[in-house]
Amino acid sequence: MFSDLATYDSAKRFILGHSSLSDGPIVHSLSSACSGIVAASLGTPADVVKTRIMNQPTDSMGRGTLYSSSIDCLVKTVRKEGVMALYKGFIPIWSRMAPWSLTFWLTYEQVRRLSGTSSF
C-alpha cells in the first residue's frame, strides 16, 4: 500500500505539473493507473515465488522437494528461467489490482473534496 500511495501522489503531482489537466477525475484515473502498474510490478515477483512454493511437490514429511525457502525459489527461478520469469502472470495480477486501485483513488478524492481537505 505504501508504494501505491507514493506512486499515486507522485504521478498526480507530475501530471498536474506537466500538463494542462486540472485536478479532476481524468488526473485521478491516470494517477491510479500508474499506481496500479507500480503495485503490480512490485508484487508480482512475490506472488510468483509464493505460488511456486505452494505448488511444489512434497516429500513424506510434507517438506518441499524443489525449494528450501523463498530465497532459494527466487534464486533458482532467476538462474533457470531469467528475471522475466518473476513476472509471469503480470497481466492477470494487474487486471485484478487495476479496478480496486481506480475505485479506491476516485473514492478517496471525492471524499477528500466533500470534506474540504486539501490534497496530500
C-alpha positions as CSV (number, residue, x, y, z in Angstrom):
1,M,0.0,0.0,0.0
2,F,2.9,2.4,0.6
3,S,4.1,2.1,-2.9
4,D,0.5,2.7,-4.0
5,L,0.3,5.9,-2.0
6,A,3.7,7.2,-3.0
7,T,3.2,6.4,-6.7
8,Y,-0.3,7.9,-6.8
9,D,0.9,11.1,-5.2
10,S,4.0,11.4,-7.4
11,A,2.1,10.6,-10.6
12,K,-0.7,13.1,-9.7
13,R,1.9,15.9,-9.0
14,F,3.8,15.1,-12.2
15,I,0.6,15.1,-14.3
16,L,-0.6,18.3,-12.8
17,G,2.8,20.0,-13.2
18,H,3.5,18.8,-16.7
19,S,0.1,19.1,-18.4
20,S,-2.8,21.4,-18.8
21,L,-5.1,19.0,-17.0
22,S,-6.8,20.2,-13.8
23,D,-7.2,18.3,-10.6
24,G,-10.2,16.1,-11.5
25,P,-11.3,12.6,-12.5
26,I,-9.0,12.3,-15.5
27,V,-5.9,13.1,-13.5
28,H,-7.1,10.8,-10.7
29,S,-7.7,8.0,-13.2
30,L,-4.3,8.4,-14.8
31,S,-2.6,8.6,-11.4
32,S,-4.5,5.5,-10.3
33,A,-3.4,3.6,-13.4
34,C,0.3,4.5,-12.7
35,S,-0.2,3.4,-9.1
36,G,-1.7,0.1,-10.1
37,I,1.1,-0.7,-12.5
38,V,3.8,0.0,-10.0
39,A,2.0,-2.0,-7.3
40,A,1.6,-5.0,-9.7
41,S,5.3,-4.6,-10.8
42,L,6.5,-4.8,-7.2
43,G,4.0,-7.5,-6.1
44,T,4.2,-10.0,-9.0
45,P,7.6,-11.5,-8.1
46,A,6.4,-12.3,-4.6
47,D,3.2,-13.8,-6.0
48,V,5.3,-16.0,-8.4
49,V,7.6,-17.2,-5.6
50,K,4.7,-17.9,-3.3
51,T,2.8,-19.8,-5.9
52,R,5.8,-21.9,-6.8
53,I,6.5,-22.7,-3.2
54,M,2.8,-23.7,-2.6
55,N,2.6,-25.8,-5.7
56,Q,5.9,-27.7,-5.4
57,P,5.8,-31.4,-4.7
58,T,6.4,-32.5,-1.1
59,D,8.2,-35.5,0.5
60,S,6.6,-37.8,3.1
61,M,7.4,-35.3,5.8
62,G,5.5,-32.5,4.0
63,R,8.6,-30.6,3.0
64,G,9.0,-29.1,-0.4
65,T,11.3,-31.1,-2.8
66,L,12.2,-28.3,-5.1
67,Y,12.9,-25.3,-2.9
68,S,14.1,-25.0,0.7
69,S,13.0,-21.4,1.1
70,S,11.5,-18.4,-0.7
71,I,15.0,-17.0,-1.4
72,D,16.0,-20.4,-2.7
73,C,13.0,-20.4,-5.0
74,L,13.8,-16.8,-6.2
75,V,17.4,-17.6,-6.9
76,K,16.6,-20.9,-8.7
77,T,13.9,-19.3,-10.8
78,V,16.1,-16.5,-12.0
79,R,19.0,-18.7,-12.7
80,K,17.0,-21.3,-14.6
81,E,14.4,-19.1,-16.4
82,G,15.7,-15.5,-16.2
83,V,14.4,-12.4,-14.4
84,M,11.3,-12.2,-16.6
85,A,10.0,-15.5,-15.1
86,L,9.3,-13.5,-12.0
87,Y,6.7,-11.5,-14.0
88,K,4.7,-14.5,-15.2
89,G,1.1,-13.6,-14.6
90,F,1.7,-9.8,-14.5
91,I,-1.4,-9.0,-16.7
92,P,-3.8,-11.0,-14.6
93,I,-2.4,-9.6,-11.4
94,W,-2.6,-6.0,-12.8
95,S,-6.1,-6.7,-14.1
96,R,-7.1,-7.7,-10.6
97,M,-5.5,-4.7,-9.0
98,A,-6.5,-2.0,-11.5
99,P,-10.2,-1.9,-10.7
100,W,-9.6,-1.8,-7.0
101,S,-7.0,1.0,-7.4
102,L,-9.2,3.0,-9.6
103,T,-12.2,2.7,-7.3
104,F,-10.2,3.4,-4.2
105,W,-8.4,6.6,-5.5
106,L,-11.5,8.0,-7.2
107,T,-13.5,7.5,-4.0
108,Y,-10.7,8.9,-1.9
109,E,-10.5,12.1,-4.0
110,Q,-14.3,12.6,-3.8
111,V,-14.4,12.1,0.0
112,R,-11.4,14.5,0.3
113,R,-13.2,17.0,-1.9
114,L,-16.5,16.7,0.0
115,S,-14.8,17.0,3.4
116,G,-13.0,20.1,2.3
117,T,-9.5,18.8,3.0
118,S,-6.6,19.6,0.7
119,S,-4.6,17.1,-1.3
120,F,-1.5,15.5,0.3
